[in-house]
Amino acid sequence: MPVGKPKRVTLRARWLGQRLRELRDASGQTIEEVAEYLQRSMGTVSRFESGIYPIRRTEVTALLDLYAVNDARTRANLLKIANDVWQTGWWDGYTGEVEDWFIDFVWLEEQATAHLLFDTTVLPGLLQTEQYARAVMLADDPASTREQLDRAVELRLARQQLLEREEPPQVYCVLDEAVLRRRVGGRRTMTAQLRHLRQAMDWPTVSLRVLPFSAGEHASPMGAFQLYRMEDPYPEVAYVETPKGAMYIESPDTGAILERYDRLWEASLSEHASAEAISALIEEQS
């Protein structure tokens, strides 16, 4: 991917800054001492640690030496993040058209090796058809222009290409029955969407279960959430979307969320029974 200057504070820049702050604290160094060592201002060092200004790899290396970080794996992990902070991807082409927090989410989705999804209102973006996605987005923002809507749908469909990669992530999905019964976009759109979903269940990297109404109360009465497993050096991350943006929860604080997801998975229909349930709904819609 091309390398360029970041135009916004990214999730990975914040992670790198937080880790550097932890290492500085552990070493007993003050911001003033670090600034003198790097020949930078104290304000710049503070911005490094907050992720407001991403730090260069050469300066990360210098700080690791200053903080006496000798463990090879720790050094390699932090230097990888330092490289990633300055890299741009296809998703950055949508900066300014969607919220910055959503660009971060697309990056997270691309990096994850496994997606654990629980949805209660609409289908996950990775499994939506174009017409279903358009109906959902228009309902969310009826004031959007045709051009804005087209670009948002384009981004959603582009995200789905990660499922076609040579090594795609494993996607685990629990859907509340209400998601399947909510007629989004009308009968024709919803029927096509259910057929697409049923086909997706045959893909080797997609495992989907339906949480039926008959299951009664369940492990997530507060609603939908997502959990992303990442390779080193990145943490496991839980993601919750709100009307005001995204909330990220990182490991080790994701343990209780994973346990909640496991209970939802166990309370759901088997994958075979879920496929039969979706097939029956297709018949009802037709």
Backbone as numpy.savetxt, mean C-alpha at the origin, in Angstrom:
# Nx Ny Nz CAx CAy CAz Cx Cy Cz
14.87 2.25 -13.10 14.03 3.44 -13.10 14.91 4.69 -13.10
14.43 5.80 -13.67 15.23 7.01 -13.69 15.38 7.57 -12.29
16.47 8.31 -12.10 16.74 8.90 -10.79 16.56 10.40 -10.91
15.87 11.00 -9.96 15.65 12.44 -9.98 15.43 12.97 -8.58
15.24 14.23 -8.48 15.05 14.87 -7.18 13.62 14.70 -6.70
13.40 14.14 -5.51 12.05 13.99 -5.01 11.36 15.34 -4.83
10.11 15.40 -5.16 9.37 16.65 -5.06 8.45 16.67 -3.85
8.45 15.64 -3.04 7.55 15.56 -1.91 8.16 14.65 -0.85
7.62 14.74 0.36 8.08 13.85 1.43 7.44 12.49 1.21
8.26 11.47 1.06 7.74 10.14 0.80 7.80 9.27 2.05
7.05 8.19 2.00 7.03 7.25 3.12 8.43 6.69 3.37
9.14 6.35 2.31 10.46 5.78 2.49 11.47 6.80 3.03
11.31 8.08 2.66 12.18 9.12 3.21 11.94 9.27 4.72
10.68 9.17 5.12 10.38 9.26 6.55 10.96 8.07 7.30
10.87 6.88 6.70 11.44 5.69 7.35 12.95 5.84 7.53
13.61 6.31 6.49 15.06 6.47 6.57 15.43 7.50 7.63
14.73 8.63 7.63 15.02 9.67 8.61 14.80 9.19 10.04
13.72 8.45 10.24 13.42 7.93 11.57 14.52 7.00 12.06
15.01 6.14 11.16 16.05 5.19 11.56 17.36 5.91 11.87
17.67 6.95 11.08 18.89 7.71 11.34 18.79 8.45 12.67
17.61 8.92 12.99 17.41 9.59 14.29 17.64 8.60 15.43
17.10 7.39 15.27 17.28 6.36 16.31 18.77 6.02 16.50
19.49 5.94 15.38 20.92 5.63 15.47 21.70 6.78 16.12
21.31 7.99 15.81 21.98 9.14 16.44 21.75 9.15 17.94
20.49 8.91 18.33 20.18 8.88 19.76 20.98 7.79 20.47
21.07 6.61 19.82 21.79 5.48 20.43 23.28 5.78 20.57
23.80 6.59 19.66 25.23 6.91 19.70 25.56 8.04 20.66
24.52 8.77 21.11 24.75 9.88 22.02 25.16 11.17 21.33
25.06 11.23 20.01 25.44 12.43 19.27 24.30 13.45 19.29
24.66 14.72 19.31 23.66 15.79 19.20 23.54 16.21 17.74
22.44 16.91 17.43 22.26 17.42 16.07 23.41 18.38 15.72
23.83 19.18 16.69 24.93 20.13 16.46 26.21 19.39 16.07
26.51 18.31 16.77 27.71 17.53 16.46 27.62 16.89 15.08
26.45 16.37 14.74 26.27 15.75 13.43 26.38 16.79 12.32
25.78 17.96 12.55 25.84 19.03 11.55 27.28 19.45 11.29
28.08 19.55 12.35 29.49 19.92 12.19 30.24 18.83 11.43
29.95 17.59 11.72 30.61 16.47 11.06 30.31 16.45 9.56
29.04 16.70 9.20 28.63 16.67 7.79 28.89 18.00 7.08
29.25 19.02 7.86 29.39 20.37 7.31 28.05 20.84 6.73
27.03 20.58 7.52 25.67 21.00 7.18 25.12 21.84 8.34
24.00 22.53 8.09 23.36 23.26 9.18 22.56 22.29 10.05
22.28 22.70 11.28 21.47 21.87 12.16 20.06 21.71 11.59
19.55 22.74 10.93 18.24 22.65 10.31 18.18 21.59 9.23
19.26 21.48 8.45 19.31 20.47 7.39 19.33 19.07 7.99
20.12 18.87 9.04 20.16 17.56 9.69 18.78 17.21 10.25
18.11 18.19 10.83 16.76 17.95 11.35 15.81 17.57 10.23
15.96 18.20 9.08 15.10 17.86 7.93 15.43 16.48 7.38
16.72 16.09 7.45 17.08 14.72 7.08 16.29 13.73 7.92
16.29 13.97 9.23 15.69 13.03 10.18 14.17 13.01 10.12
13.57 14.06 9.64 12.11 14.10 9.50 11.65 13.63 8.13
12.61 13.46 7.20 12.25 13.05 5.85 11.85 14.19 4.95
11.86 15.41 5.48 11.47 16.57 4.67 12.45 16.77 3.53
13.75 16.52 3.83 14.77 16.60 2.78 15.52 15.27 2.76
15.35 14.47 1.71 16.02 13.16 1.66 17.54 13.31 1.66
18.20 12.47 2.40 19.64 12.50 2.53 20.30 11.66 1.44
21.45 12.10 0.98 22.18 11.39 -0.06 22.89 10.16 0.51
23.15 9.21 -0.40 23.80 7.97 0.02 25.17 8.22 0.66
25.94 9.17 0.09 27.28 9.43 0.64 27.19 9.94 2.07
26.18 10.73 2.36 26.03 11.24 3.72 25.49 10.17 4.67
24.66 9.28 4.15 24.22 8.15 4.97 25.43 7.30 5.37
26.30 7.04 4.40 27.51 6.25 4.68 28.36 6.95 5.75
28.49 8.25 5.64 29.27 9.01 6.63 28.64 8.91 8.01
27.32 8.98 8.08 26.65 8.89 9.37 26.77 7.49 9.98
26.71 6.47 9.15 26.87 5.11 9.66 28.26 4.93 10.26
29.25 5.56 9.65 30.60 5.52 10.22 30.64 6.29 11.54
30.04 7.48 11.55 30.03 8.29 12.76 29.33 7.58 13.91
28.23 6.89 13.60 27.46 6.21 14.64 28.00 4.82 14.96
29.13 4.46 14.34 29.79 3.16 14.58 28.85 1.99 14.29
28.12 2.10 13.18 27.25 1.01 12.74 28.10 0.08 11.87
28.48 -1.05 12.41 29.39 -1.96 11.72 28.71 -3.19 11.15
27.46 -3.44 11.57 26.75 -4.61 11.08 26.50 -4.48 9.58
26.97 -5.44 8.80 26.90 -5.35 7.34 25.46 -5.29 6.83
24.58 -6.07 7.45 23.19 -6.10 6.98 22.50 -4.77 7.26
22.72 -4.21 8.45 22.11 -2.92 8.79 22.58 -1.84 7.83
23.87 -1.82 7.54 24.41 -0.83 6.62 23.81 -1.00 5.22
23.76 -2.24 4.75 23.22 -2.49 3.41 21.75 -2.09 3.32
20.98 -2.38 4.36 19.56 -2.04 4.34 19.34 -0.53 4.29
20.06 0.21 5.10 19.89 1.65 5.12 20.37 2.29 3.82
21.43 1.76 3.25 21.91 2.30 1.98 20.94 1.99 0.85
20.24 0.86 0.93 19.23 0.55 -0.08 18.08 1.55 -0.01
17.64 1.86 1.22 16.57 2.86 1.35 17.05 4.20 0.82
18.30 4.55 1.12 18.85 5.82 0.64 18.81 5.89 -0.89
19.09 4.76 -1.55 18.98 4.72 -3.02 17.53 4.86 -3.46
16.64 4.13 -2.79 15.22 4.12 -3.18 14.57 5.49 -3.02
15.02 6.24 -2.01 14.43 7.55 -1.75 14.52 8.46 -2.98
15.61 8.32 -3.72 15.85 9.21 -4.85 15.37 8.65 -6.18
14.82 7.46 -6.17 14.33 6.88 -7.41 12.88 7.26 -7.66
12.55 7.42 -8.91 11.17 7.70 -9.30 10.63 6.51 -10.08
9.31 6.38 -10.10 8.66 5.28 -10.82 7.53 5.81 -11.68
6.86 4.90 -12.37 5.79 5.32 -13.27 4.69 6.07 -12.53
4.49 5.71 -11.25 3.43 6.32 -10.45 3.67 7.81 -10.21
4.94 8.25 -10.25 5.23 9.67 -10.03 4.70 10.54 -11.16
4.34 9.93 -12.29 3.73 10.68 -13.37 2.35 11.20 -13.01
1.78 10.72 -11.90 0.45 11.16 -11.47 0.52 12.15 -10.31
1.75 12.54 -9.91 1.92 13.52 -8.85 1.26 14.83 -9.26
0.48 15.40 -8.35 -0.25 16.62 -8.65 -1.67 16.36 -9.13
-1.94 15.12 -9.56 -3.28 14.76 -10.01 -4.04 13.99 -8.95
-3.30 13.28 -8.10 -3.89 12.59 -6.96 -3.13 13.02 -5.72
-3.68 12.71 -4.56 -3.03 13.11 -3.31 -1.67 12.44 -3.16
-0.73 13.15 -2.52 0.60 12.60 -2.32 0.57 11.28 -1.56
-0.33 11.18 -0.57 -0.39 9.95 0.22 -0.77 8.76 -0.65
-1.52 9.00 -1.72 -1.91 7.88 -2.58 -0.75 7.45 -3.48
0.09 8.40 -3.88 1.30 8.03 -4.63 2.17 7.14 -3.76
2.29 7.48 -2.48 3.02 6.63 -1.54 2.42 5.23 -1.48
1.08 5.16 -1.47 0.42 3.87 -1.40 0.71 3.02 -2.63
0.72 3.63 -3.81 1.00 2.89 -5.04 2.42 2.33 -4.98
3.37 3.13 -4.47 4.74 2.63 -4.30 4.75 1.43 -3.35
4.03 1.55 -2.24 3.96 0.46 -1.25 3.39 -0.80 -1.89
2.32 -0.64 -2.64 1.65 -1.76 -3.30 2.61 -2.45 -4.27
3.42 -1.67 -4.98 4.39 -2.21 -5.94 5.50 -2.99 -5.25
5.90 -2.53 -4.07 7.03 -3.14 -3.38 6.66 -4.41 -2.62
5.40 -4.52 -2.20 4.99 -5.62 -1.33 5.08 -6.98 -2.01
5.45 -7.97 -1.24 5.50 -9.33 -1.76 4.20 -10.07 -1.50
3.41 -9.59 -0.54 2.10 -10.18 -0.25 1.15 -9.08 0.18
-0.10 -9.15 -0.32 -1.15 -8.21 0.03 -2.23 -8.97 0.79
-2.57 -8.54 1.99 -3.66 -9.13 2.76 -4.74 -8.07 2.86
-5.85 -8.27 2.15 -6.87 -7.24 1.98 -8.18 -7.65 2.61
-8.79 -6.71 3.33 -10.15 -6.93 3.85 -10.98 -5.72 3.45
-12.05 -5.97 2.68 -12.90 -4.87 2.21 -14.35 -5.12 2.57
-15.03 -4.02 2.88 -16.42 -4.11 3.33 -17.39 -3.31 2.47
-16.86 -2.45 1.60 -17.73 -1.55 0.83 -17.58 -1.73 -0.67
-16.34 -1.68 -1.16 -16.08 -1.87 -2.59 -14.94 -2.87 -2.76
-14.79 -3.37 -3.96 -13.73 -4.33 -4.26 -12.36 -3.66 -4.22
-11.31 -4.42 -3.93 -9.96 -3.86 -4.00 -9.66 -3.33 -5.40
-8.91 -2.24 -5.48 -8.60 -1.64 -6.77 -7.94 -2.59 -7.73
-7.12 -3.52 -7.23 -6.41 -4.45 -8.10 -7.35 -5.40 -8.83
-8.58 -5.55 -8.33 -9.51 -6.52 -8.91 -10.72 -5.85 -9.57
-10.67 -4.54 -9.73 -11.81 -3.83 -10.32 -11.72 -3.79 -11.84
-12.89 -3.85 -12.49 -12.95 -3.60 -13.92 -12.96 -2.09 -14.15
-12.74 -1.69 -15.38 -12.71 -0.26 -15.69 -14.04 0.42 -15.38
-15.15 -0.19 -15.76 -16.45 0.44 -15.55 -16.82 0.48 -14.06
-16.49 -0.55 -13.34 -16.73 -0.56 -11.90 -15.92 0.54 -11.23
-14.64 0.64 -11.59 -13.77 1.66 -11.02 -14.31 3.05 -11.31
-14.77 3.26 -12.54 -15.29 4.57 -12.92 -16.52 4.94 -12.09
-17.40 3.98 -11.87 -18.61 4.23 -11.08 -18.27 4.56 -9.64
-17.32 3.83 -9.06 -16.91 4.08 -7.67 -16.30 5.47 -7.54
-15.43 5.83 -8.48 -14.75 7.13 -8.40 -15.71 8.29 -8.60
-16.66 8.12 -9.49 -17.63 9.19 -9.74 -18.52 9.39 -8.51
-18.87 8.30 -7.84 -19.66 8.42 -6.61 -18.87 9.11 -5.51
-17.55 8.83 -5.47 -16.70 9.44 -4.45 -16.51 10.93 -4.70
-16.39 11.33 -5.96 -16.15 12.74 -6.29 -16.97 13.12 -7.51
-18.26 13.41 -7.31 -19.13 13.73 -8.45 -18.75 15.03 -9.16
-17.90 15.84 -8.54 -17.49 17.11 -9.17 -16.30 16.95 -10.08
-15.71 15.76 -10.15 -14.52 15.57 -10.99 -14.87 15.72 -12.47
-13.93 16.26 -13.22 -14.13 16.43 -14.66 -13.91 15.09 -15.37
-14.29 15.03 -16.61 -14.09 13.81 -17.39 -12.60 13.48 -17.49
-11.78 14.51 -17.68 -10.34 14.30 -17.78 -9.77 13.77 -16.47
-10.20 14.35 -15.35 -9.72 13.88 -14.05 -10.13 12.44 -13.80
-11.37 12.13 -14.15 -11.86 10.77 -13.96 -11.10 9.78 -14.83
-10.85 10.15 -16.07 -10.11 9.28 -16.98 -8.71 8.98 -16.44
-8.04 10.00 -15.92 -6.69 9.81 -15.39 -6.70 8.93 -14.13
-7.71 9.11 -13.29 -7.81 8.29 -12.07 -8.05 6.83 -12.43
-8.91 6.59 -13.41 -9.16 5.22 -13.86 -7.91 4.64 -14.50
-7.21 5.45 -15.26 -5.97 5.01 -15.90 -4.95 4.56 -14.85
-4.84 5.33 -13.77 -3.92 4.96 -12.69 -4.34 3.64 -12.05
-5.63 3.47 -11.81 -6.10 2.23 -11.19 -5.80 1.02 -12.07
-6.02 1.14 -13.35 -5.75 0.02 -14.26 -4.25 -0.23 -14.38
-3.45 0.84 -14.32 -1.99 0.67 -14.39 -1.49 -0.09 -13.17
-2.11 0.16 -12.01 -1.72 -0.55 -10.80 -1.91 -2.06 -10.96
-2.91 -2.46 -11.71 -3.22 -3.88 -11.85 -2.16 -4.65 -12.62
-1.28 -3.95 -13.32 -0.26 -4.62 -14.11 0.75 -5.36 -13.23
0.81 -5.02 -11.96 1.74 -5.74 -11.08 1.36 -7.22 -10.95
0.08 -7.53 -11.19 -0.37 -8.93 -11.14 0.11 -9.72 -12.36
0.61 -9.03 -13.37 1.10 -9.68 -14.58 2.62 -9.75 -14.63
3.27 -9.31 -13.56 4.73 -9.36 -13.53 5.23 -10.80 -13.53
6.49 -10.97 -13.85 7.08 -12.30 -13.84 7.02 -12.93 -12.45
7.19 -12.10 -11.43 7.06 -12.55 -10.05 6.06 -11.65 -9.33
4.77 -11.87 -9.53 3.75 -11.01 -8.92 3.62 -11.28 -7.43
3.06 -10.33 -6.69 2.83 -10.57 -5.27 1.71 -11.57 -5.07
1.69 -12.19 -3.90 0.56 -13.05 -3.53 -0.53 -12.16 -2.94
-1.74 -12.30 -3.45 -2.86 -11.47 -2.98 -3.86 -12.35 -2.25
-4.08 -12.03 -0.98 -5.10 -12.69 -0.17 -6.20 -11.67 0.07
-7.43 -12.07 -0.17 -8.52 -11.11 -0.10 -9.72 -11.70 0.62
-10.20 -10.99 1.63 -11.45 -11.33 2.30 -12.46 -10.24 1.96
-13.59 -10.63 1.39 -14.62 -9.67 1.01 -15.88 -9.90 1.81
-16.34 -8.86 2.46 -17.64 -8.94 3.10 -18.70 -9.18 2.02
-19.70 -9.98 2.32 -20.73 -10.29 1.33 -21.39 -9.03 0.79
-21.44 -7.97 1.59 -22.07 -6.72 1.15 -21.37 -6.15 -0.08
-20.05 -6.34 -0.19 -19.31 -5.85 -1.35 -19.85 -6.48 -2.63
-20.18 -7.75 -2.56 -20.63 -8.48 -3.74 -22.09 -8.18 -4.09
-22.86 -7.83 -3.10 -24.29 -7.58 -3.33 -24.59 -6.11 -3.65
-23.64 -5.24 -3.39 -23.86 -3.82 -3.71 -23.75 -3.63 -5.22
-24.82 -3.19 -5.86 -24.86 -3.10 -7.31 -24.21 -1.79 -7.76
-22.93 -1.83 -7.95 -22.17 -0.65 -8.37 -22.25 -0.47 -9.88
-22.68 0.70 -10.33 -22.70 0.99 -11.76 -23.86 0.37 -12.52
-24.78 -0.26 -11.83 -25.91 -0.89 -12.51 -25.68 -2.38 -12.74
-26.73 -3.05 -13.20 -26.70 -4.50 -13.34 -25.61 -4.98 -14.29
-25.49 -4.36 -15.46 -24.53 -4.83 -16.45 -23.09 -4.69 -15.94
-22.78 -3.54 -15.35 -21.43 -3.31 -14.83 -21.11 -4.29 -13.71
-22.10 -4.51 -12.84 -21.84 -5.40 -11.70 -21.71 -6.85 -12.14
-22.48 -7.25 -13.12 -22.36 -8.63 -13.62 -20.98 -8.86 -14.23
-20.53 -7.89 -15.02 -19.20 -8.00 -15.62 -18.12 -8.03 -14.54
-18.33 -7.24 -13.50 -17.35 -7.20 -12.42 -17.29 -8.53 -11.68
-18.42 -9.12 -11.40 -18.45 -10.41 -10.71 -17.80 -11.50 -11.56
-18.02 -11.45 -12.86 -17.39 -12.43 -13.74 -15.87 -12.27 -13.73
-15.42 -11.03 -13.74 -13.98 -10.77 -13.68 -13.41 -11.28 -12.35
-14.14 -11.05 -11.28 -13.68 -11.50 -9.96 -13.59 -13.02 -9.92
-14.59 -13.67 -10.49 -14.58 -15.14 -10.50 -13.39 -15.66 -11.31
-13.06 -15.01 -12.40 -11.90 -15.40 -13.19 -10.60 -15.19 -12.41
-10.55 -14.09 -11.67 -9.35 -13.78 -10.90 -9.07 -14.85 -9.84
-10.11 -15.50 -9.37 -9.94 -16.54 -8.36 -9.18 -17.75 -8.90
-9.10 -17.86 -10.21 -8.35 -18.97 -10.83 -6.89 -18.61 -11.06
-6.52 -17.35 -10.83 -5.13 -16.96 -10.98 -4.31 -17.56 -9.84
-3.12 -18.05 -10.10 -2.35 -18.74 -9.06 -1.92 -17.85 -7.89
-1.88 -16.54 -8.09 -1.41 -15.65 -7.02 -2.55 -14.93 -6.29
-3.80 -15.29 -6.60 -4.94 -14.66 -5.93 -5.71 -15.70 -5.13
-5.86 -15.44 -3.84 -6.66 -16.30 -2.95 -7.76 -15.43 -2.35
-9.01 -15.80 -2.61 -10.13 -14.94 -2.21 -11.17 -15.74 -1.44
-11.65 -15.12 -0.36 -12.72 -15.72 0.43 -13.81 -14.69 0.69
-15.04 -15.18 0.80 -16.20 -14.33 1.08 -16.58 -14.49 2.56
-16.72 -13.37 3.23 -17.22 -13.38 4.62 -18.73 -13.21 4.55
-19.50 -14.29 4.75 -20.95 -14.23 4.52 -21.68 -13.50 5.65
-22.86 -13.00 5.32 -23.70 -12.38 6.34 -23.96 -13.35 7.49
-24.07 -14.62 7.16 -24.38 -15.63 8.17 -23.28 -15.79 9.22
-22.07 -15.23 8.94 -20.98 -15.30 9.93 -21.27 -14.40 11.12
-22.22 -13.46 10.95 -22.58 -12.58 12.05 -21.49 -11.58 12.36
-21.35 -11.27 13.66 -20.31 -10.32 14.05 -18.93 -10.89 13.70
-17.99 -10.00 13.41 -16.69 -10.50 12.97 -15.55 -9.69 13.60
-14.32 -10.01 13.21 -13.13 -9.50 13.90 -12.78 -8.05 13.57
-13.47 -7.44 12.60 -13.14 -6.06 12.25 -14.38 -5.20 12.13
-15.08 -4.96 13.23 -16.30 -4.15 13.16 -16.02 -2.70 12.76
-14.75 -2.26 12.87 -14.42 -0.89 12.48 -14.24 -0.73 10.98
-14.22 -1.84 10.24 -14.20 -1.73 8.78 -12.97 -2.30 8.11
-12.72 -1.80 6.90 -11.70 -2.36 6.00 -10.29 -1.98 6.45
-9.33 -2.81 6.07 -7.91 -2.51 6.27 -7.10 -3.40 5.34
-5.84 -3.06 5.20 -4.94 -3.82 4.34 -3.60 -3.99 5.03
-2.94 -5.09 4.74 -1.65 -5.40 5.34 -0.70 -5.80 4.23
0.50 -5.21 4.24 1.47 -5.46 3.18 2.77 -6.02 3.76
3.16 -7.18 3.25 4.43 -7.78 3.66 5.52 -7.33 2.70
6.62 -6.87 3.27 7.71 -6.30 2.48 8.99 -7.07 2.72
9.88 -7.03 1.75 11.21 -7.60 1.94 12.10 -6.58 2.64
13.17 -7.06 3.29 14.15 -6.17 3.89 14.63 -5.16 2.83
14.81 -3.92 3.22 14.86 -3.40 4.59 13.56 -2.81 5.09
12.47 -3.03 4.38 11.23 -2.35 4.73 10.39 -3.17 5.71
9.63 -2.48 6.56 8.81 -3.18 7.55 7.50 -3.69 6.95
6.87 -4.61 7.65 5.48 -4.97 7.32 4.62 -3.75 7.66
3.66 -3.44 6.78 2.89 -2.21 6.94 1.40 -2.49 6.83
0.64 -1.98 7.79 -0.82 -1.99 7.69 -1.26 -0.62 7.18
-2.32 -0.62 6.38 -2.77 0.60 5.72 -4.28 0.73 5.92
-4.69 1.90 6.37 -6.11 2.19 6.52 -6.38 3.52 5.84
-7.35 3.54 4.95 -7.69 4.76 4.23 -8.83 5.48 4.93
-8.72 6.81 5.01 -9.76 7.64 5.62 -10.11 8.75 4.64
-11.21 9.47 4.86 -11.55 10.59 3.97 -10.49 11.69 3.95
-9.61 11.72 4.95 -8.58 12.74 5.03 -7.19 12.22 4.66
-7.10 11.00 4.19 -5.81 10.46 3.83 -5.59 9.07 4.39
-4.32 8.66 4.40 -3.97 7.30 4.79 -3.29 7.26 6.14
-3.47 6.15 6.84 -2.76 5.91 8.09 -1.94 4.64 7.90
-0.66 4.70 8.26 0.24 3.57 8.15 0.66 3.11 9.55
0.63 1.80 9.74 1.08 1.20 11.00 2.16 0.19 10.64
3.32 0.30 11.27 4.45 -0.53 10.90 4.72 -1.60 11.94
5.37 -2.69 11.48 5.79 -3.72 12.41 6.81 -3.11 13.39
6.80 -3.54 14.65 6.12 -4.73 15.19 4.66 -4.50 15.60
4.13 -3.28 15.36 2.77 -2.97 15.79 1.70 -3.59 14.90
2.12 -4.35 13.88 1.16 -4.99 12.99 0.73 -6.38 13.47
1.33 -6.87 14.54 1.03 -8.23 15.00 -0.44 -8.44 15.29
-1.04 -7.51 16.03 -2.46 -7.64 16.39 -3.35 -7.53 15.15
-2.91 -6.77 14.15 -3.69 -6.61 12.93 -3.64 -7.89 12.12
-2.48 -8.53 12.07 -2.37 -9.81 11.36 -3.24 -10.87 12.03
-3.26 -10.87 13.35 -4.10 -11.83 14.09 -5.57 -11.59 13.77
-5.95 -10.34 13.64 -7.34 -9.99 13.28 -7.66 -10.50 11.88
-6.71 -10.33 10.97 -6.93 -10.80 9.60 -7.08 -12.31 9.57
-6.27 -13.01 10.33 -6.35 -14.47 10.38 -7.73 -14.93 10.84
-8.31 -14.22 11.80 -9.64 -14.58 12.29 -10.71 -14.33 11.23
-10.56 -13.25 10.47 -11.49 -12.98 9.38 -11.40 -14.07 8.31
-10.17 -14.48 8.01 -9.95 -15.53 7.01 -10.62 -16.83 7.43
-10.44 -17.19 8.69 -11.01 -18.44 9.19 -12.53 -18.39 9.27
-13.10 -17.22 9.50 -14.56 -17.08 9.59 -15.23 -17.07 8.22
-14.45 -16.94 7.17 -14.99 -16.83 5.82 -15.25 -18.21 5.20
-15.98 -18.19 4.11 -16.20 -19.41 3.34 -14.87 -19.89 2.76
-14.76 -21.17 2.52 -13.56 -21.69 1.85 -13.48 -21.07 0.46
-12.32 -21.17 -0.16 -12.17 -20.60 -1.49 -13.12 -21.28 -2.49
-13.31 -22.58 -2.35 -14.24 -23.29 -3.24 -15.67 -22.81 -3.02
-16.08 -22.71 -1.76 -17.44 -22.25 -1.45 -17.62 -20.79 -1.86
-16.56 -20.00 -1.73 -16.63 -18.59 -2.14 -16.83 -18.48 -3.65
-16.13 -19.33 -4.40 -16.29 -19.33 -5.85 -17.72 -19.70 -6.23
-18.28 -20.66 -5.53 -19.67 -21.06 -5.81 -20.64 -19.93 -5.47
-20.37 -19.22 -4.37 -21.23 -18.11 -3.97 -21.20 -16.99 -5.01
-20.02 -16.69 -5.54 -19.91 -15.64 -6.54 -20.58 -16.08 -7.85
-20.41 -17.34 -8.22 -21.09 -17.86 -9.41 -22.60 -17.75 -9.28
-23.12 -18.02 -8.09 -24.56 -17.93 -7.85 -25.03 -16.47 -7.99
-24.22 -15.53 -7.51 -24.57 -14.12 -7.63 -24.56 -13.68 -9.09
-23.66 -14.23 -9.89 -23.65 -13.91 -11.31 -24.96 -14.36 -11.96
-25.42 -15.52 -11.58 -26.69 -16.03 -12.11 -27.84 -15.12 -11.70
-27.80 -14.64 -10.45 -28.86 -13.73 -9.97 -28.85 -12.43 -10.76
-27.66 -11.91 -11.06 -27.53 -10.62 -11.75 -27.95 -10.74 -13.22
-27.69 -11.90 -13.80 -27.93 -12.07 -15.26 -29.41 -12.07 -15.60
